[in-house]
Amino acid sequence: MRAVILAGAGDEWLGCLTEGSPVAALPVAGRPLVALMVDYLERQGITSVVVVSCRWPHLVERSLAARSGQIPVTTVMESPQAGSANAVAKVAAHWGGTFLVAMGDVLSDLDLQSAIEDHKQSGALATVVVCDAEAPCRYGEVGVGRDGAVAMFGSEALVWRGKYRTANSGIFIIEPQLLRHVRQDRSIDLNRELLPQLVEQDQPIRASYQPGYWRGIGSVEQYRQVNLDILQGRVQGVRPEGEEEAPGVWVGADSFIDPGAELMPPVRIGQGCRIEKDAVLGPGAVLGDEVHVRRGAVVTGSVVLERARLGLAAKLENVVAKGNELAGRGSMESTHVEDPNVLERLRPMSVEALVKAAFDRIIGLCALFFLAPLMLLIALLIKLDSAGPVFYSQLRVGEGRRTLAGRYQGRVIEVLKFRTMYQDADRRLKEVLGENEYGSAPFVKIKADPRITRIGQLLRATSLDELPQFINVVRGDMALVGNRPLPLYEAEMLSDEWQQIRFHAPAGITGLWQISGRSDLSAEERMILDNYYAITHSFWTDLKILLVTIPALLARRGAR
């Protein structure tokens, strides 16, 4: 049987945990949630899986590499505006047999084989797998009649099973005939709209109750609790990632634990972690990769995501830490910790990243030294041509994306260029936006822009106006190769998730866009190139782009 995992739900309730990452990619006791979900479905007899994602599909694909099974998995990107029923209908339109749909933000060990048998015997159009929950769950409750037929969805006045409610697990077994009820001309949600409508129409919708572990990850507290449940062995078939070096203590490779540190099971420590003397971890501590816990720090009942450092004698209790953000204690809001002596985010610096940073700075310094006479000549020409400063600086968005909440995650840098426009150019931008060659696209390019000076036209045609950006490279603001840093007004317009993938790459002087035609490309082509670079870039691809840049500049393709 095939299955569809809908991996785009619930992000807004997890606050800072899903800024820059989908729920499906969140690590749970050391492995991404979507990888755990695929392995679970394989253990239940599923033969192939399609993962539908509307946010950062490259991160979902990367997370799937952590799965331990062998079944084929395909990822599909869907528009955030499409309903879950529309997405399922597109994927399963030609399957022709019974299939399973699972929400991507749940962790479970429910017996799906038993539920599938119930479904076949009932002859239902769809079967909802239901389970016990101590409180209302994010997918609602299900009223079930004595014959197993679903009577209602989401009601608060349902029959309780002792102290439990009958919860909708977010797992459905579906016949292909159900897809005929999905109209593609409007968005429709499978769980909240389509199935309740079919129940009202007396269509055969059944429920299959299955005992076992189930938890939806719809809040920071639920995410924390799922990690602790795995540590405590409550989820069949799932154990923390790493070697169990002592009962209840799992440790990843290349981690250093000082003999003077105290580990109180259950504890999970990720790869490349450093635990100093007098630190206390546990019970119920989950550390991601490359976490540094300094002397005397205490972590109890908490999850610390990758690349964070706890300060001397810092204490975390029943919270989730991401970088320098603390979340939990029943609130969606996170607390930003400004003091690096308490909690701070560690920037990832692999050997390759260190080599590339050193390479960029050395080349940048050499370029400034050898180009100094030319830059002095350009500065003189600018002063003679028009009034104003030699250099023009502008705030631009480099690595890191602008979040939907309007905050910047990542670096906003002050980019230097030789001035090519008159001093009032920024104030006159609105006057010329109607002539933007990209139309309503986020980027701005105006042919025969009246704001450009005479010497500015020459500098832009030869790309010499960008020589001062070697100063940005030496300062570490930019790389030699990367995606072009965007002005704030352009970055704000990249609101769709697929457009924001480009911000996962560093800002650079040159890149794929610059060597592929620059202004001769459409806005869509430019965004595709930026996204492709963000997903695939490495030191060696950067070196190839750098070597191609010089002939591309001499050819002056798209330079204007």
C-alpha positions as CSV (number, residue, x, y, z in Angstrom):
1,M,0.0,0.0,0.0
2,R,1.2,3.5,-0.8
3,A,1.1,6.5,1.6
4,V,1.1,10.3,1.5
5,I,2.7,12.3,4.3
6,L,1.5,15.9,4.5
7,A,4.5,17.7,5.9
8,G,3.4,21.3,5.9
9,A,1.1,21.6,8.9
10,G,1.4,23.2,12.3
11,D,4.4,25.6,11.8
12,E,2.8,28.7,13.3
13,W,2.2,27.0,16.7
14,L,5.9,26.1,17.2
15,G,7.2,29.7,17.2
16,C,11.0,30.0,16.9
17,L,11.5,26.3,16.4
18,T,10.2,26.5,12.8
19,E,11.7,29.8,11.7
20,G,13.8,28.6,8.8
21,S,12.8,25.0,9.1
22,P,9.6,22.9,8.5
23,V,8.1,20.8,11.3
24,A,9.1,17.7,9.3
25,A,12.8,18.5,9.6
26,L,12.8,19.1,13.4
27,P,15.0,16.6,15.2
28,V,13.3,14.3,17.6
29,A,15.8,12.6,19.9
30,G,18.4,13.0,17.2
31,R,16.6,12.1,14.0
32,P,14.3,14.3,11.8
33,L,10.6,13.8,12.5
34,V,9.8,12.9,8.8
35,A,12.5,10.2,8.8
36,L,10.9,8.6,11.9
37,M,7.5,8.8,10.2
38,V,8.7,7.1,7.1
39,D,10.3,4.3,9.1
40,Y,7.2,3.9,11.1
41,L,5.1,3.5,7.9
42,E,7.5,1.0,6.5
43,R,7.3,-1.1,9.7
44,Q,3.5,-1.0,9.2
45,G,3.7,-2.6,5.7
46,I,3.7,0.6,3.6
47,T,5.6,0.0,0.3
48,S,6.2,3.6,-0.9
49,V,5.7,7.1,0.4
50,V,5.2,10.5,-1.2
51,V,6.0,13.5,1.1
52,V,4.1,16.6,0.2
53,S,5.8,19.8,1.5
54,C,5.0,23.5,1.0
55,R,7.9,24.8,3.0
56,W,11.6,24.3,2.3
57,P,11.4,21.1,0.4
58,H,15.2,20.8,0.2
59,L,15.3,20.6,4.0
60,V,12.7,17.8,3.9
61,E,14.7,15.9,1.3
62,R,17.9,16.3,3.4
63,S,16.0,15.0,6.5
64,L,14.9,11.9,4.6
65,A,18.5,10.9,4.3
66,A,18.4,10.0,8.0
67,R,15.7,7.2,7.6
68,S,16.8,3.7,8.2
69,G,14.4,1.8,5.9
70,Q,14.6,1.0,2.2
71,I,11.2,1.9,0.7
72,P,11.2,4.5,-2.1
73,V,10.3,8.0,-1.0
74,T,9.4,10.9,-3.3
75,T,9.1,14.5,-2.3
76,V,6.6,16.9,-3.9
77,M,6.3,20.6,-3.5
78,E,2.8,22.1,-3.1
79,S,1.6,25.7,-2.9
80,P,0.9,26.8,0.7
81,Q,-2.5,28.0,-0.4
82,A,-3.6,24.5,-1.6
83,G,-5.7,22.5,0.8
84,S,-4.6,19.1,2.1
85,A,-7.4,17.4,0.2
86,N,-6.2,19.1,-3.1
87,A,-2.6,18.0,-2.5
88,V,-3.7,14.4,-1.8
89,A,-5.9,14.3,-4.9
90,K,-3.0,15.5,-7.1
91,V,-0.6,12.9,-5.8
92,A,-3.0,9.9,-5.7
93,A,-5.1,10.7,-8.8
94,H,-3.7,7.7,-10.8
95,W,-2.9,5.2,-8.0
96,G,-6.1,3.2,-8.4
97,G,-6.0,1.4,-5.1
98,T,-6.4,1.9,-1.3
99,F,-3.8,4.3,0.1
100,L,-3.0,5.9,3.4
101,V,-2.6,9.6,4.4
102,A,-0.7,10.7,7.4
103,M,-0.2,14.2,8.8
104,G,3.5,15.0,9.1
105,D,3.6,16.4,12.6
106,V,2.6,13.3,14.6
107,L,4.6,10.5,16.2
108,S,2.9,7.1,16.7
109,D,3.2,3.4,17.1
110,L,-0.4,2.6,16.5
111,D,-1.2,-0.7,14.7
112,L,-2.0,0.5,11.1
113,Q,-2.2,-3.1,9.8
114,S,-5.1,-3.7,12.1
115,A,-6.7,-0.4,11.0
116,I,-6.3,-1.4,7.4
117,E,-8.1,-4.7,8.0
118,D,-10.9,-2.9,9.8
119,H,-11.2,-0.6,6.7
120,K,-11.3,-3.5,4.2
121,Q,-14.0,-5.3,6.2
122,S,-16.2,-2.2,6.6
123,G,-16.2,-1.3,2.9
124,A,-15.8,2.3,3.9
125,L,-14.9,5.2,1.6
126,A,-12.4,6.4,4.2
127,T,-11.4,5.2,7.7
128,V,-10.1,7.5,10.4
129,V,-7.6,6.0,12.8
130,V,-8.6,7.1,16.3
131,C,-6.8,6.7,19.6
132,D,-6.8,7.8,23.2
133,A,-5.9,11.4,24.2
134,E,-6.0,12.9,27.6
135,A,-6.9,16.4,26.2
136,P,-8.4,17.7,23.0
137,C,-5.9,17.2,20.2
138,R,-5.0,19.5,17.2
139,Y,-6.9,17.2,14.8
140,G,-10.1,17.2,16.8
141,E,-12.2,14.4,18.4
142,V,-14.3,11.9,16.6
143,G,-17.8,10.7,17.6
144,V,-18.1,7.0,16.7
145,G,-21.4,5.1,16.6
146,R,-21.7,1.5,17.9
147,D,-21.3,0.2,14.3
148,G,-18.0,2.0,14.0
149,A,-19.4,4.7,11.7
150,V,-18.2,8.3,12.3
151,A,-21.0,10.4,13.6
152,M,-19.3,13.7,13.9
153,F,-15.9,15.5,13.9
154,G,-14.5,17.9,16.4
155,S,-17.3,18.0,18.9
156,E,-16.6,18.6,22.6
157,A,-19.6,16.6,23.7
158,L,-18.3,13.2,22.9
159,V,-18.4,9.9,24.8
160,W,-15.2,9.5,26.8
161,R,-13.3,6.2,27.2
162,G,-12.6,6.4,30.9
163,K,-10.3,9.5,31.4
164,Y,-9.5,9.6,27.7
165,R,-11.1,11.3,24.7
166,T,-11.4,9.6,21.3
167,A,-8.9,11.6,19.3
168,N,-8.4,11.9,15.6
169,S,-4.8,10.7,15.0
170,G,-4.4,12.5,11.7
171,I,-4.0,9.1,9.9
172,F,-6.5,8.1,7.3
173,I,-7.1,5.1,5.0
174,I,-8.7,6.2,1.8
175,E,-10.3,4.6,-1.3
176,P,-9.6,6.4,-4.6
177,Q,-13.3,7.0,-5.1
178,L,-13.2,9.6,-2.4
179,L,-11.0,11.8,-4.6
180,R,-14.1,12.4,-6.8
181,H,-15.4,14.7,-4.1
182,V,-12.3,17.0,-4.3
183,R,-12.8,20.1,-6.4
184,Q,-9.5,21.6,-7.6
185,D,-11.1,25.0,-8.3
186,R,-11.0,25.8,-4.5
187,S,-8.9,24.9,-1.5
188,I,-10.3,22.2,0.7
189,D,-8.9,20.7,3.9
190,L,-9.1,16.9,4.1
191,N,-9.7,16.7,7.9
192,R,-11.6,19.9,8.7
193,E,-13.8,20.1,5.6
194,L,-14.0,17.2,3.2
195,L,-14.5,14.3,5.7
196,P,-17.0,16.2,7.9
197,Q,-19.0,17.1,4.7
198,L,-19.0,13.4,3.6
199,V,-20.2,12.4,7.1
200,E,-23.1,14.9,6.8
201,Q,-23.9,13.3,3.4
202,D,-24.1,9.9,5.0
203,Q,-21.2,8.6,3.0
204,P,-19.5,5.5,4.6
205,I,-16.8,7.1,6.8
206,R,-15.6,4.7,9.5
207,A,-13.3,4.9,12.5
208,S,-10.8,2.3,13.7
209,Y,-9.7,2.6,17.3
210,Q,-6.1,1.5,17.9
211,P,-4.5,1.5,21.4
212,G,-0.8,2.6,21.6
213,Y,1.4,5.7,21.7
214,W,0.3,8.8,19.7
215,R,1.1,12.4,20.1
216,G,0.6,15.4,17.8
217,I,3.4,18.0,17.7
218,G,1.4,21.2,17.6
219,S,3.1,23.2,20.3
220,V,6.6,23.7,21.9
221,E,5.5,21.7,24.9
222,Q,4.3,18.8,22.8
223,Y,7.6,18.9,20.9
224,R,9.5,18.8,24.2
225,Q,7.3,15.9,25.5
226,V,7.8,13.8,22.4
227,N,11.5,13.9,22.9
228,L,11.2,12.9,26.5
229,D,8.7,10.1,25.6
230,I,11.4,8.5,23.3
231,L,14.0,8.8,26.0
232,Q,11.7,7.0,28.4
233,G,11.1,4.2,25.9
234,R,7.4,4.9,25.5
235,V,7.4,4.7,21.6
236,Q,7.8,1.2,20.2
237,G,10.4,0.9,17.4
238,V,12.0,4.3,18.2
239,R,15.1,4.9,20.3
240,P,17.3,7.9,20.7
241,E,20.1,8.3,18.1
242,G,23.6,7.4,19.3
243,E,25.3,4.7,21.3
244,E,23.9,3.7,24.6
245,E,27.1,4.0,26.6
246,A,25.3,3.4,30.0
247,P,21.7,2.5,30.8
248,G,19.6,5.4,29.6
249,V,22.5,7.4,28.3
250,W,22.9,7.8,24.6
251,V,25.9,9.7,23.1
252,G,26.7,10.6,19.6
253,A,30.1,10.4,17.9
254,D,33.0,12.8,18.6
255,S,31.5,14.1,21.8
256,F,33.6,15.0,24.8
257,I,32.2,14.5,28.3
258,D,34.4,15.6,31.2
259,P,34.6,12.9,33.9
260,G,33.5,15.5,36.4
261,A,30.1,16.0,34.6
262,E,27.1,14.3,36.0
263,L,24.7,12.4,33.7
264,M,21.3,11.5,35.2
265,P,19.4,9.1,32.9
266,P,17.6,9.4,30.6
267,V,19.9,11.6,28.6
268,R,20.6,12.0,24.9
269,I,23.8,13.8,23.8
270,G,24.3,14.6,20.1
271,Q,27.4,14.4,17.9
272,G,30.3,16.7,18.5
273,C,29.0,18.0,21.8
274,R,31.3,19.3,24.6
275,I,30.2,18.8,28.2
276,E,32.4,20.5,30.8
277,K,33.2,19.7,34.4
278,D,30.4,20.0,37.0
279,A,27.7,20.2,34.3
280,V,24.6,18.3,35.2
281,L,22.5,16.7,32.4
282,G,19.1,15.0,33.2
283,P,16.9,13.5,33.9
284,G,15.2,14.2,30.6
285,A,17.9,16.2,28.8
286,V,18.1,16.0,25.0
287,L,21.1,17.8,23.3
288,G,21.4,18.3,19.5
289,D,24.7,18.2,17.6
290,E,27.6,20.5,18.5
291,V,26.1,21.7,21.8
292,H,28.5,23.2,24.3
293,V,27.5,22.9,28.0
294,R,29.9,24.9,30.1
295,R,31.0,24.2,33.7
296,G,28.2,24.1,36.2
297,A,25.4,24.4,33.7
298,V,22.2,22.3,34.4
299,V,19.8,20.9,31.8
300,T,16.7,19.1,33.1
301,G,13.6,18.0,31.2
302,S,14.7,20.2,28.3
303,V,15.7,20.0,24.6
304,V,18.7,22.0,23.4
305,L,18.8,22.1,19.6
306,E,22.0,22.0,17.6
307,R,24.9,24.5,17.8
308,A,24.0,26.3,21.1
309,R,26.2,27.1,24.0
310,L,25.1,27.2,27.7
311,G,27.1,29.6,29.9
312,L,28.7,29.0,33.2
313,A,26.2,27.7,35.8
314,A,23.2,28.4,33.4
315,K,20.1,26.4,34.2
316,L,17.4,25.1,31.8
317,E,14.4,23.4,33.1
318,N,11.4,22.1,31.1
319,V,12.1,24.4,28.1
320,V,13.3,24.1,24.5
321,A,16.4,26.1,23.4
322,K,17.2,27.1,19.9
323,G,20.3,29.2,19.5
324,N,19.7,32.1,21.8
325,E,15.9,31.6,22.0
326,L,14.1,29.9,24.8
327,A,10.6,28.5,24.3
328,G,8.2,26.6,26.4
329,R,6.4,26.8,29.7
330,G,3.0,26.8,27.9
331,S,3.6,29.8,25.7
332,M,3.9,30.2,22.0
333,E,6.2,33.2,22.5
334,S,10.0,32.7,22.8
335,T,12.4,34.7,25.0
336,H,15.5,36.1,23.2
337,V,18.5,35.8,25.5
338,E,21.0,38.6,24.8
339,D,23.6,37.5,27.3
340,P,26.1,35.1,25.7
341,N,27.2,34.1,29.2
342,V,23.8,32.4,29.6
343,L,22.9,31.1,26.1
344,E,24.1,31.8,22.6
345,R,23.9,30.5,19.1
346,L,27.1,29.0,17.6
347,R,27.7,29.5,13.9
348,P,28.5,26.3,12.1
349,M,32.1,26.3,10.9
350,S,33.1,23.1,9.2
351,V,36.7,22.6,7.9
352,E,35.4,23.4,4.4
353,A,33.7,26.6,5.7
354,L,36.9,27.7,7.5
355,V,39.0,27.1,4.4
356,K,36.5,29.0,2.2
357,A,36.4,32.0,4.7
358,A,40.2,32.2,4.7
359,F,40.3,31.8,0.9
360,D,37.8,34.6,0.5
361,R,39.6,37.0,2.8
362,I,43.0,36.4,1.3
363,I,41.7,36.9,-2.3
364,G,39.8,40.0,-1.1
365,L,43.0,41.5,0.4
366,C,45.0,40.7,-2.7
367,A,42.3,42.2,-4.9
368,L,42.2,45.5,-2.9
369,F,46.0,45.7,-3.1
370,F,46.4,45.2,-6.8
371,L,43.2,47.2,-7.7
372,A,44.0,50.2,-5.5
373,P,45.3,52.4,-8.4
374,L,42.2,51.6,-10.5
375,M,39.9,52.3,-7.6
376,L,41.6,55.7,-7.0
377,L,41.1,56.6,-10.6
378,I,37.4,55.7,-10.4
379,A,37.0,57.7,-7.3
380,L,38.5,60.8,-9.0
381,L,36.2,60.4,-12.1
382,I,33.1,60.1,-9.8
383,K,34.0,63.3,-8.0
384,L,34.6,65.1,-11.3
385,D,31.3,63.8,-12.8
386,S,28.7,64.8,-10.2
387,A,28.3,66.1,-6.7
388,G,28.2,63.6,-3.8
389,P,30.3,60.9,-2.1
390,V,32.5,58.4,-3.9
391,F,31.0,55.4,-2.2
392,Y,27.4,54.4,-1.9
393,S,26.3,52.2,1.0
394,Q,23.0,50.3,1.3
395,L,21.5,48.0,3.8
396,R,20.9,44.6,2.2
397,V,19.8,41.1,3.3
398,G,22.5,38.5,3.1
399,E,22.4,35.0,4.5
400,G,19.2,34.3,6.4
401,R,15.6,35.0,5.4
402,R,13.1,37.6,6.2
403,T,10.4,35.8,8.3
404,L,6.7,36.1,7.6
405,A,6.3,37.9,11.0
406,G,8.5,40.7,9.6
407,R,11.6,40.0,11.5
408,Y,15.1,39.4,10.1
409,Q,16.7,36.0,10.8
410,G,20.3,36.2,9.7
411,R,22.5,39.1,8.7
412,V,21.6,42.5,7.4
413,I,24.8,44.0,6.0
414,E,25.9,47.4,4.8
415,V,27.1,46.8,1.2
416,L,29.6,49.2,-0.4
417,K,29.7,50.2,-4.1
418,F,31.0,53.1,-6.1
419,R,28.2,55.6,-6.5
420,T,26.7,55.4,-9.9
421,M,23.5,57.5,-9.3
422,Y,22.7,61.0,-8.4
423,Q,22.4,61.7,-4.7
424,D,18.6,61.8,-4.7
425,A,18.2,58.4,-6.5
426,D,16.7,56.6,-3.5
427,R,14.0,59.3,-3.1
428,R,13.1,59.1,-6.8
429,L,12.7,55.3,-6.9
430,K,8.9,55.4,-6.8
431,E,8.9,57.7,-9.8
432,V,10.6,55.1,-12.1
433,L,9.1,51.8,-10.7
434,G,6.5,51.9,-13.5
435,E,9.4,51.2,-15.9
436,N,10.7,48.1,-14.0
437,E,11.7,45.5,-16.5
438,Y,10.7,42.8,-14.1
439,G,7.2,44.1,-13.8
440,S,5.6,43.3,-10.4
441,A,8.4,40.9,-9.6
442,P,10.4,41.5,-6.4
443,F,13.6,42.7,-8.3
444,V,14.1,46.1,-9.8
445,K,15.9,46.8,-13.1
446,I,15.2,49.9,-15.1
447,K,16.5,50.3,-18.7
448,A,17.9,53.8,-19.3
449,D,17.4,54.8,-15.7
450,P,17.5,58.6,-15.6
451,R,19.0,58.5,-12.1
452,I,22.3,57.0,-13.3
453,T,25.2,59.4,-13.9
454,R,27.5,59.4,-17.0
455,I,30.4,57.7,-15.3
456,G,27.9,55.4,-13.5
457,Q,26.7,54.0,-16.9
458,L,30.3,53.0,-17.7
459,L,30.9,51.5,-14.2
460,R,27.7,49.4,-14.4
461,A,28.4,48.2,-17.9
462,T,31.8,46.9,-16.8
463,S,30.7,45.9,-13.2
464,L,33.5,48.1,-11.8
465,D,31.1,49.7,-9.5
466,E,31.2,46.6,-7.3
467,L,34.9,46.6,-6.6
468,P,34.4,48.2,-3.1
469,Q,32.6,45.0,-2.1
470,F,36.0,43.4,-1.7
471,I,36.0,45.4,1.5
472,N,32.8,43.6,2.6
473,V,34.6,40.3,1.8
474,V,37.6,41.2,4.0
475,R,35.3,42.3,6.8
476,G,33.5,38.9,6.6
477,D,30.1,40.4,5.6
478,M,30.1,38.7,2.2
479,A,31.8,35.8,0.3
480,L,33.4,36.0,-3.1
481,V,30.7,33.7,-4.5
482,G,27.1,33.5,-3.3
483,N,23.7,35.0,-4.0
484,R,23.4,38.7,-4.6
485,P,22.4,40.4,-1.4
486,L,19.0,42.1,-1.8
487,P,17.9,45.6,-0.8
488,L,15.4,45.6,2.0
489,Y,12.4,46.4,-0.2
490,E,13.2,43.5,-2.5
491,A,13.8,41.0,0.3
492,E,10.4,42.0,1.9
493,M,8.6,41.1,-1.4
494,L,10.0,37.5,-1.4
495,S,7.1,36.3,0.9
496,D,6.6,32.8,-0.6
497,E,8.5,30.0,1.1
498,W,10.0,28.7,-2.2
499,Q,11.3,32.2,-2.9
500,Q,13.1,32.4,0.5
501,I,15.2,29.3,-0.1
502,R,17.8,31.6,-1.7
503,F,18.5,33.2,1.7
504,H,20.0,29.9,2.9
505,A,23.2,30.7,0.9
506,P,25.8,33.4,1.8
507,A,25.8,36.7,0.1
508,G,28.4,37.0,-2.6
509,I,30.0,39.4,-5.2
510,T,29.5,36.9,-8.0
511,G,27.3,33.9,-8.4
512,L,25.2,31.7,-10.7
513,W,23.0,34.7,-11.7
514,Q,25.9,36.9,-12.6
515,I,27.6,34.3,-14.9
516,S,24.3,33.2,-16.5
517,G,23.1,36.4,-18.1
518,R,22.2,38.8,-15.2
519,S,19.7,41.3,-16.4
520,D,19.0,39.2,-19.6
521,L,17.2,36.7,-17.4
522,S,13.6,36.9,-16.2
523,A,12.7,37.2,-12.5
524,E,11.6,33.6,-12.4
525,E,14.9,32.4,-13.9
526,R,16.8,34.5,-11.5
527,M,15.0,33.0,-8.5
528,I,15.4,29.5,-9.7
529,L,19.2,30.0,-10.1
530,D,19.4,31.5,-6.6
531,N,17.5,28.6,-5.1
532,Y,19.6,26.1,-7.0
533,Y,22.8,27.6,-5.7
534,A,21.4,27.7,-2.1
535,I,20.7,24.0,-2.2
536,T,23.8,22.8,-4.0
537,H,26.7,25.2,-3.3
538,S,30.1,23.9,-2.0
539,F,33.7,25.1,-2.0
540,W,34.3,23.4,-5.4
541,T,31.2,24.8,-7.1
542,D,32.2,28.2,-5.8
543,L,35.6,27.8,-7.3
544,K,34.1,26.9,-10.7
545,I,31.8,30.0,-10.6
546,L,34.8,32.2,-9.7
547,L,36.8,31.0,-12.7
548,V,33.9,31.6,-15.1
549,T,33.2,35.1,-13.7
550,I,36.1,36.8,-15.5
551,P,35.2,35.7,-19.0
552,A,31.5,36.5,-18.2
553,L,32.5,40.0,-17.2
554,L,34.6,40.5,-20.3
555,A,31.6,39.3,-22.4
556,R,29.4,41.9,-20.5
557,R,26.4,39.6,-20.8
558,G,23.4,41.3,-19.1
559,A,25.6,44.0,-17.5
560,R,23.6,47.2,-17.4
